Amino acid sequence: MKVKWMDKETNAEVLNLIKEKKCLLSEIRKRKRRWIGDILRHENMLRTVLEGRMKGKRPRGRKIIKMLDDIMNGTYSQMKRRAEDREEWWRDVMRNLL
């Protein structure tokens, strides 16, 4: 579209010109899913932390929302199995965004 920065067009106006729909929340979910898939495919300390459990009792109050809660489909073991196959994981990521 060759929009110059001196034209003082907002991002929303430029996206309307090219008929593109950009949603920040869906972009965050997509990037989070891709990152989690990469973590689950490799044996590293971050994966150990994700799978680990804390000892002791949880304090009273509202349930803590974990990073994995909003991207989980089924159980953790099912998500881990899907992440092992990169193509299947990518299809799952894209399917959940639409």
FENWO-V990975 format. One record per residue. RES is the residue in one letter. PHI is phi in radians with two decimals (* if undefined). NEAR is the number of other C-alpha atoms within 10 Angstrom. Layout:
res->RES phi->PHI near->NEAR
res->RES phi->PHI near->NEAR
This chain:
res->M phi->* near->6
res->K phi->0.94 near->4
res->V phi->-1.50 near->10
res->K phi->-1.51 near->8
res->W phi->-1.19 near->8
res->M phi->-1.34 near->6
res->D phi->-1.27 near->7
res->K phi->1.01 near->9
res->E phi->-1.52 near->11
res->T phi->-1.38 near->10
res->N phi->-1.07 near->10
res->A phi->-1.10 near->11
res->E phi->-1.16 near->11
res->V phi->-1.14 near->13
res->L phi->-1.11 near->12
res->N phi->-1.16 near->12
res->L phi->-1.07 near->11
res->I phi->-1.64 near->9
res->K phi->0.97 near->9
res->E phi->-1.91 near->10
res->K phi->-1.93 near->8
res->K phi->-2.02 near->12
res->C phi->-2.17 near->8
res->L phi->-1.09 near->8
res->L phi->-1.12 near->10
res->S phi->-1.19 near->13
res->E phi->-1.15 near->12
res->I phi->-1.12 near->11
res->R phi->-1.07 near->16
res->K phi->-1.09 near->18
res->R phi->-1.16 near->13
res->K phi->-1.14 near->17
res->R phi->-1.11 near->23
res->R phi->-1.12 near->16
res->W phi->-1.15 near->11
res->I phi->-1.09 near->20
res->G phi->-1.03 near->22
res->D phi->-1.14 near->15
res->I phi->-1.11 near->18
res->L phi->-1.26 near->20
res->R phi->-1.38 near->16
res->H phi->-1.99 near->12
res->E phi->-1.64 near->9
res->N phi->-2.60 near->10
res->M phi->-1.20 near->10
res->L phi->-1.13 near->13
res->R phi->-1.13 near->15
res->T phi->-1.08 near->12
res->V phi->-1.16 near->10
res->L phi->-1.08 near->14
res->E phi->-1.52 near->10
res->G phi->-1.26 near->9
res->R phi->-2.14 near->8
res->M phi->-1.56 near->7
res->K phi->-1.53 near->6
res->G phi->1.73 near->6
res->K phi->-1.68 near->6
res->R phi->-1.43 near->9
res->P phi->-1.18 near->8
res->R phi->-1.13 near->6
res->G phi->2.15 near->6
res->R phi->-1.17 near->6
res->K phi->-1.12 near->8
res->I phi->-1.33 near->9
res->I phi->-1.50 near->8
res->K phi->-1.57 near->9
res->M phi->-1.07 near->11
res->L phi->-1.38 near->13
res->D phi->-1.03 near->10
res->D phi->-1.44 near->11
res->I phi->-1.99 near->16
res->M phi->-1.28 near->12
res->N phi->-2.10 near->12
res->G phi->1.47 near->8
res->T phi->-1.64 near->8
res->Y phi->-1.11 near->13
res->S phi->-1.16 near->9
res->Q phi->-1.14 near->11
res->M phi->-1.11 near->18
res->K phi->-1.14 near->16
res->R phi->-1.10 near->14
res->R phi->-1.14 near->19
res->A phi->-1.21 near->23
res->E phi->-1.09 near->15
res->D phi->-1.71 near->12
res->R phi->-1.03 near->14
res->E phi->-1.15 near->11
res->E phi->-1.12 near->12
res->W phi->-1.10 near->20
res->W phi->-1.12 near->16
res->R phi->-1.09 near->11
res->D phi->-1.11 near->16
res->V phi->-1.07 near->19
res->M phi->-1.21 near->11
res->R phi->-1.12 near->9
res->N phi->-1.33 near->13
res->L phi->-1.47 near->11
res->L phi->-1.52 near->6
